[in-house]
Amino acid sequence: MSSGNSTPESPALPGRAPAWIRNLRRLGSPLALLVTWQLVSSLELLPRQVLPPPTQIVSAFIELWSAGELQRALPASILRSSIGLVLGGSIGLLLGLFAGLWRVGEDIFDAPLQMLRTVPFIAAVPLFIIWFGIDETVKIIVILVASLFPVYLNTYSGVRSVDPKLVEAARIFGLSHSRIIRHVILPTAMPSILIGVRFAAGTSLLALVVSEQINARSGIGYILTNAATNQRSDIIISGIIVYAALGIVTDIVMRRIEAAALPWKPQHALV
């Protein structure tokens, strides 16, 4: 018979699943999708011109690789995306720091940028073409604009979210304004800044897809344009998969950079 003051044991959260189970869960959905895709094509539920089977997509990859087209296209696309991301991210970082640290910066830049960020960058492409032509410059500009806003917003938010008590404590210890920025504000805001860079890296790839439809003479978009002209849906899907793969690789790289820059940040998962 239990005593009156005893308390029931609280249920514990289930333990973390073994690595092989997590890997199986990650692979299960893509494999099921591929099997379903192959069955739909094999049973001719959809014409192969509309949805080629995965085996035909693999053949298209081999064809592009054997012809050397992928080897020429990937460096061009990666270079465009990287240049636009670096330029747009740098501008967004500087504007976010200026607006976050100083009221005059907020008064000058925040309202216009908050308005402009609501305009989809795709809608501005025709205007960019009028302003910058159809050469390589306009492609970089499109990626730059798409990359700028995520970095700006997260930098501004991260700086403004710093606990005022930390800044006040630094002042009490006699730190100068510049040292407070370097040793208190920037480290505290860094998680938010890196999230903005990560979002910008993904957005730069979306902008890359759009920009490479503008009179592209190299890159993955050039392959897709030629494939559309020749009605090669298998090559078009292959190019889309390449874009998706670039997005996955970019996200993995950004996660690694975030983990290296913020080793103290906990990595939590309930199960």
VENSULVEN-V955776 format. One record per backbone hydrogen bond with DSSP energy under -1.0 kcal/mol. CO is the residue of the C=O (numbers start at 1). NH is the residue of the N-H. E is the energy in kcal/mol with one decimal. If there is no record, write none. Layout:
co;nh;e
CO;NH;E
CO;NH;E
This chain:
co;nh;e
3;6;-1.1
18;22;-2.0
19;23;-2.6
20;24;-1.9
21;25;-2.3
22;26;-2.1
23;27;-2.2
24;28;-1.9
27;31;-2.2
28;32;-2.6
29;33;-2.3
30;34;-2.4
31;35;-2.5
32;36;-2.4
33;37;-2.5
34;38;-2.6
35;39;-2.3
36;40;-2.5
37;41;-1.9
38;42;-2.8
39;43;-2.7
40;45;-2.2
47;50;-1.1
47;51;-2.4
53;57;-1.7
54;58;-2.4
55;59;-1.8
56;60;-2.0
57;61;-2.2
58;62;-2.4
59;63;-2.3
60;64;-2.6
61;65;-2.8
62;66;-2.8
63;67;-1.8
64;69;-1.6
68;72;-1.3
69;73;-2.3
70;74;-2.6
73;77;-2.3
74;78;-2.8
75;79;-2.3
76;80;-2.1
77;81;-2.4
78;82;-2.6
79;83;-2.6
80;84;-2.4
81;85;-2.3
82;86;-2.7
83;87;-2.5
84;88;-2.7
85;89;-2.9
86;90;-2.1
87;91;-2.3
88;92;-2.6
89;93;-2.5
90;94;-2.4
91;95;-2.7
92;96;-2.4
93;97;-2.4
94;98;-2.5
95;99;-2.8
96;100;-2.0
97;101;-2.5
98;102;-1.9
102;106;-1.8
103;107;-2.7
104;108;-2.0
105;109;-2.7
106;110;-1.3
109;113;-2.3
110;114;-2.7
111;115;-1.8
112;116;-2.6
113;117;-2.2
116;119;-1.7
120;123;-1.0
122;125;-1.2
124;128;-2.4
125;129;-2.3
126;130;-1.8
127;131;-2.3
128;132;-3.5
129;133;-1.9
136;140;-1.7
137;141;-2.3
138;142;-2.2
139;143;-1.8
140;144;-2.8
141;145;-2.7
142;146;-1.9
143;147;-1.8
144;148;-1.7
147;151;-1.0
148;152;-2.4
149;153;-2.8
150;154;-1.9
151;155;-2.3
152;156;-2.9
153;157;-2.5
154;158;-2.5
155;159;-2.5
156;160;-2.3
157;161;-1.2
159;162;-1.2
163;166;-1.2
163;167;-1.2
164;168;-2.6
165;169;-2.4
166;170;-2.1
167;171;-2.0
168;172;-2.1
169;173;-1.7
170;175;-2.3
171;174;-1.5
176;180;-2.3
177;181;-1.9
178;182;-2.3
179;183;-3.0
180;184;-1.9
180;185;-2.4
181;186;-2.7
184;188;-1.6
185;189;-2.4
186;190;-1.2
189;193;-2.2
190;194;-2.8
191;195;-1.8
192;196;-1.9
193;197;-2.1
194;198;-2.4
195;199;-2.5
196;200;-2.5
197;201;-2.3
198;202;-1.7
199;203;-2.6
200;204;-2.5
202;206;-1.4
203;207;-2.5
204;208;-1.7
205;209;-1.9
206;210;-1.5
207;211;-3.2
208;212;-2.3
210;213;-1.6
211;214;-1.7
213;215;-1.1
219;223;-1.3
220;224;-2.3
221;225;-2.3
222;226;-2.1
223;227;-2.3
224;228;-2.5
225;229;-1.9
226;230;-1.9
227;232;-3.1
232;236;-1.8
233;237;-2.4
234;238;-1.9
235;239;-2.5
236;240;-2.2
237;241;-2.3
238;242;-1.9
239;243;-2.3
240;244;-2.4
241;245;-2.7
242;246;-2.5
243;247;-2.0
244;248;-2.2
245;249;-2.7
246;250;-2.6
247;251;-2.3
248;252;-2.3
249;253;-2.6
250;254;-2.5
251;255;-2.2
252;256;-2.2
253;257;-2.4
254;258;-2.5
255;259;-2.6
256;260;-2.4
257;261;-2.5
258;262;-2.0
262;265;-1.5
271;17;-1.6
